[in-house]
Amino acid sequence: MNPTTLQAVQSTFSIVLFSLVAVWYIAPAFRKLAPQDALVPLFLLHALRYLPSSAFAPGQIDPRVPADAMKVIANGDLISAVLALVAAWFLHYRWSGALAVAWIVNIVTTIDWLYAGFIASSHKLATYPMGGNWYIMNYYAPVLGVVHVMIFAYLLKARTSHASRRTAIA
């Protein structure tokens, strides 16, 4: 199997498996929580987005891997990790504007996640020896996509419940 096909198969399996875990286990457990409380662990999972910077450790990836592509991905992920941590803090401590921060962070980091996928694909990173970053590309990155969807779902739930409370008060 060529590396591009292997990556597609592994990433697809990761998306399917984590989607099942999310629907069967995480979502039912989180239903008991306020949206802010459910969002905190999801953003903390995104705070691990500093992991692709391991590509810059000596010997982790093939020297032929396009450095400009890895730099864009790693820097975007590091910024996304910091933003996710900020969102988790806002939500955990229920600071004013926490849900607005969560919306902004999830939109920005989703765009970064999509752009990183585009960069990886357009530079054919799956065709290079990626060391441990192979696992990040094929297991962790797909999980992030599922978690982005989960975050949007909880944010929409919070927005809907807030809107119905306003209607009930009026």
RAKA-V611824 format. One record per residue. N is the residue number from 0. RES is the residue in one letter. OMEGA is omega as a letter, one per 40 degrees, with the letter a starting at -180 (none if undefined). Layout:
{{N/RES/OMEGA} {N/RES/OMEGA}}
This chain:
{{0/M/a} {1/N/a} {2/P/a} {3/T/i} {4/T/i} {5/L/i} {6/Q/i} {7/A/i} {8/V/a} {9/Q/i} {10/S/i} {11/T/i} {12/F/i} {13/S/i} {14/I/a} {15/V/a} {16/L/a} {17/F/i} {18/S/i} {19/L/i} {20/V/a} {21/A/a} {22/V/a} {23/W/a} {24/Y/a} {25/I/a} {26/A/i} {27/P/i} {28/A/a} {29/F/i} {30/R/a} {31/K/a} {32/L/i} {33/A/a} {34/P/a} {35/Q/a} {36/D/i} {37/A/a} {38/L/a} {39/V/a} {40/P/i} {41/L/i} {42/F/i} {43/L/i} {44/L/i} {45/H/i} {46/A/i} {47/L/a} {48/R/i} {49/Y/a} {50/L/a} {51/P/i} {52/S/i} {53/S/i} {54/A/a} {55/F/i} {56/A/a} {57/P/i} {58/G/a} {59/Q/i} {60/I/i} {61/D/i} {62/P/i} {63/R/i} {64/V/a} {65/P/a} {66/A/a} {67/D/i} {68/A/a} {69/M/i} {70/K/i} {71/V/a} {72/I/a} {73/A/a} {74/N/i} {75/G/i} {76/D/i} {77/L/i} {78/I/i} {79/S/i} {80/A/i} {81/V/i} {82/L/i} {83/A/i} {84/L/i} {85/V/i} {86/A/i} {87/A/i} {88/W/i} {89/F/a} {90/L/a} {91/H/a} {92/Y/i} {93/R/i} {94/W/i} {95/S/i} {96/G/a} {97/A/a} {98/L/i} {99/A/i} {100/V/i} {101/A/i} {102/W/a} {103/I/a} {104/V/a} {105/N/i} {106/I/a} {107/V/a} {108/T/i} {109/T/i} {110/I/i} {111/D/i} {112/W/i} {113/L/a} {114/Y/i} {115/A/i} {116/G/i} {117/F/i} {118/I/a} {119/A/a} {120/S/a} {121/S/i} {122/H/i} {123/K/a} {124/L/i} {125/A/a} {126/T/i} {127/Y/i} {128/P/a} {129/M/a} {130/G/i} {131/G/i} {132/N/i} {133/W/a} {134/Y/i} {135/I/a} {136/M/a} {137/N/a} {138/Y/a} {139/Y/a} {140/A/i} {141/P/i} {142/V/i} {143/L/i} {144/G/i} {145/V/a} {146/V/i} {147/H/i} {148/V/i} {149/M/a} {150/I/i} {151/F/i} {152/A/i} {153/Y/i} {154/L/i} {155/L/i} {156/K/i} {157/A/i} {158/R/i} {159/T/a} {160/S/i} {161/H/i} {162/A/i} {163/S/i} {164/R/i} {165/R/i} {166/T/i} {167/A/i} {168/I/a} {169/A/none}}
